[in-house]
Amino acid sequence: MQFELSTRGHVAADLAAALRRLDPSVEVALDAGRGRLEVLASATVVQVMDVLQGLGCVVRPLEKDVHISGGSTCCGHCG
């Protein structure tokens, strides 16, 4: 699941640590410059959003997956 964060300054490790309450094996990929976050977890979108909002993130789910460096949407064909 992917999200747009309209607040900046977050660190992927901090986001992952907070999300581990939902899923100990969570994986995150953060493009801090664009404010995009990918979360691979067994949690629901609503659960993830609740945690992120609790950290002060203004967050909305992305309707269409985008490439986030290091994330699962990488097809390996970037030029």
C-alpha angles and dihedrals in degrees: 000000000000132000141188115227114204091191119073135204099067122137121220093227091055092048091048092049091054092046092052087081086071099038123006091207096051118147124201135188116194128194095192094181092059096032094238125142132186118199124192106193143125089244124102125254090251092052092050092047091051091054093046092048088050087059091054096261119146098215141177129177116250113240093210126037115248131192111272112182109250093013131117094260091072109118094184095240103103110137 
